[in-house]
Amino acid sequence: MDFIHKFIPSTADDNKTTLVLLHGTGGNEDDLIPLGHFLAPDAALLGIRGKVLEGAMPRFFQRLSEGVFDEADLIFRTHELARFIEDATKTYSLNPGRLVAVGYSNGANIAASLLLLEPTILSAAVLFRSMLPLNPEKLADLQGKHVLIQSGRHDPVIPASNSERLAELLKQAGAEVALNWQNTGHGLTNPEFVTAQKWLETVLL
């Protein structure tokens, strides 16, 4: 259990879903807890802090510049995070078939990388402001996985074409993908939280 994290058990005895909360650059394990409670009020929450520091700002993997990732570090950190999630699943007696990532920006990118490189870890993912983190050597088998991508049409960090490439690659791997566009930049808005909540309700039935 070598990641700083916060675990909040489910409030329902029969709830088997855990939201794995992955913050953006400069965030921590607490950042997405309120969003997690909103998206799935009965779910268990696992907030994780990235181990890489950019200055004093936690991240999940290194980058060379804005939008340019250190791919070797990304791959290493993705597998490292996957092993932690497996350990946490055992420690907290979670259902490994009901782990849903909720990530923002850097956290959404590591979640996308988990889908591409460690396809057995997550059952679904909500990706706020994500981009294609890498082109995997082998296409993962994502049959039965559900992914919601929430992207901003005016995002100065992520080109629209990059979000579309991520969605297409996940679809090619067999995932059920919804790509929703917001008339916003890189920041998040309340209406898209509502969209994500409704989407999760259908996925978690």
C-alpha positions in Angstrom: 0.0 0.0 0.0 2.7 2.4 -1.1 0.4 5.2 -2.4 -0.9 7.9 -0.2 -4.7 7.4 -0.4 -8.0 7.8 1.3 -10.7 5.1 1.4 -14.3 5.8 2.3 -16.4 2.6 2.6 -19.8 2.3 0.8 -22.8 3.5 2.7 -24.9 0.6 1.4 -24.5 -2.9 2.6 -25.2 -4.4 -0.8 -23.2 -1.8 -2.9 -20.4 -3.4 -4.7 -19.0 -0.4 -6.7 -15.9 1.5 -5.9 -14.9 4.8 -7.6 -11.2 5.1 -8.0 -10.5 8.8 -7.9 -7.5 10.2 -9.8 -6.7 13.9 -9.4 -5.2 16.4 -11.8 -1.8 18.0 -11.6 -1.3 19.6 -8.2 -4.2 17.7 -6.6 -4.3 15.1 -3.9 -6.3 12.1 -2.7 -9.1 14.4 -1.3 -9.7 16.5 -4.4 -12.4 14.3 -6.1 -14.0 12.9 -2.9 -17.0 15.4 -3.1 -17.4 14.6 -6.8 -17.4 10.9 -6.0 -20.1 11.3 -3.5 -22.2 13.2 -6.1 -21.6 10.8 -8.9 -22.4 7.6 -7.0 -23.7 8.4 -3.4 -23.6 4.8 -2.3 -20.3 3.8 -3.8 -17.1 3.2 -1.9 -14.4 5.8 -2.7 -10.7 5.3 -3.2 -8.9 8.6 -3.6 -5.2 8.2 -4.7 -2.4 10.7 -4.7 0.1 10.6 -7.6 3.7 9.8 -6.5 5.5 12.0 -9.1 6.3 15.6 -8.1 6.5 18.4 -10.7 7.9 21.1 -8.4 5.6 20.7 -5.4 2.7 19.4 -7.5 1.7 15.7 -7.4 1.2 14.0 -10.6 0.7 10.3 -11.7 3.6 10.4 -14.2 6.2 12.7 -15.6 5.9 14.9 -18.6 8.5 16.5 -20.8 6.4 19.6 -21.6 2.7 20.5 -21.8 1.0 17.6 -23.5 4.3 15.7 -24.1 4.6 12.7 -21.8 7.6 10.7 -20.6 6.3 7.5 -22.1 8.7 5.2 -20.2 7.7 6.7 -16.9 4.0 6.6 -17.9 4.3 2.9 -18.6 6.1 2.2 -15.4 3.7 4.3 -13.3 0.6 2.7 -15.0 1.7 -0.8 -13.9 2.7 0.5 -10.5 -0.7 2.0 -10.0 -2.4 -1.2 -11.2 -0.6 -3.2 -8.6 -1.6 -0.8 -5.9 -5.3 -1.0 -7.0 -5.1 -4.8 -6.8 -3.6 -4.5 -3.3 -6.3 -2.1 -2.2 -9.0 -4.4 -3.6 -7.8 -7.1 -1.3 -7.1 -4.9 1.7 -10.5 -3.3 1.6 -12.4 -6.3 0.3 -13.6 -4.5 -2.9 -15.3 -6.2 -5.8 -12.7 -6.3 -8.5 -15.4 -6.4 -11.2 -16.9 -3.1 -10.1 -13.9 -0.7 -10.1 -14.7 2.6 -11.9 -12.1 5.2 -12.5 -13.0 8.9 -12.2 -10.1 11.0 -13.4 -9.5 14.6 -14.2 -6.7 15.8 -16.6 -3.5 14.0 -15.5 -5.6 11.6 -13.5 -7.8 10.9 -16.5 -4.7 10.2 -18.6 -3.4 7.6 -16.2 -6.9 6.1 -16.1 -6.8 5.9 -19.9 -3.4 4.3 -19.7 -4.7 1.7 -17.3 -7.4 0.8 -19.8 -4.9 0.4 -22.6 -2.1 -1.3 -20.7 -3.9 -3.0 -17.7 -7.3 -3.8 -19.2 -8.4 -6.2 -16.4 -8.2 -3.6 -13.6 -11.1 -1.3 -14.4 -14.7 -2.1 -15.4 -15.5 1.5 -16.4 -14.1 5.0 -16.5 -15.2 8.6 -16.4 -12.5 10.7 -18.0 -12.7 14.4 -17.6 -10.3 16.3 -20.0 -8.3 13.3 -21.1 -6.1 12.7 -24.1 -4.5 9.7 -25.7 -1.6 9.0 -23.4 0.3 6.6 -25.6 -0.1 4.3 -28.6 0.1 0.8 -27.2 2.1 -1.9 -29.0 -0.9 -4.2 -28.7 -4.5 -3.4 -28.6 -6.2 -4.3 -25.3 -9.4 -6.4 -25.1 -11.9 -3.9 -23.6 -15.0 -5.9 -24.4 -17.6 -5.1 -21.8 -15.9 -2.0 -20.5 -17.7 1.4 -20.5 -16.0 4.7 -20.9 -17.3 8.3 -20.7 -15.0 11.0 -22.1 -15.9 14.6 -21.2 -14.0 17.0 -23.4 -13.9 20.8 -23.8 -14.3 22.2 -27.3 -12.1 25.2 -26.3 -9.6 23.3 -24.2 -6.2 25.0 -24.7 -4.3 21.9 -23.4 -5.9 19.1 -25.4 -6.6 19.3 -29.1 -10.1 18.0 -30.1 -8.4 15.6 -32.5 -6.6 14.0 -29.6 -9.7 13.3 -27.6 -11.3 11.8 -30.7 -8.2 9.5 -31.2 -8.6 8.3 -27.7 -12.3 7.5 -28.1 -11.6 5.8 -31.4 -8.8 3.6 -30.0 -10.9 2.5 -27.1 -13.8 1.7 -29.4 -11.4 -0.4 -31.6 -10.4 -2.3 -28.4 -14.1 -3.2 -27.9 -15.1 -0.6 -25.2 -18.5 1.1 -25.2 -17.5 4.7 -25.5 -19.4 8.0 -25.1 -17.5 11.1 -26.1 -19.3 14.3 -24.9 -18.3 17.8 -25.8 -18.7 20.8 -23.6 -18.5 24.4 -24.7 -15.7 25.1 -22.2 -12.0 25.0 -21.8 -9.9 22.7 -19.5 -12.0 23.5 -16.4 -15.0 21.5 -15.4 -18.7 22.6 -15.2 -21.6 21.5 -13.1 -23.8 20.3 -16.1 -21.2 17.7 -17.1 -21.1 16.4 -13.5 -24.9 15.8 -13.9 -24.3 14.1 -17.3 -21.6 11.8 -15.7 -23.9 11.0 -12.8 -26.7 9.9 -15.2 -24.3 7.9 -17.3 -23.0 6.1 -14.3 -26.5 5.2 -13.2 -27.1 3.4 -16.4 -23.6 1.7 -16.3 -23.9 0.6 -12.7 -27.4 -1.0 -13.1 
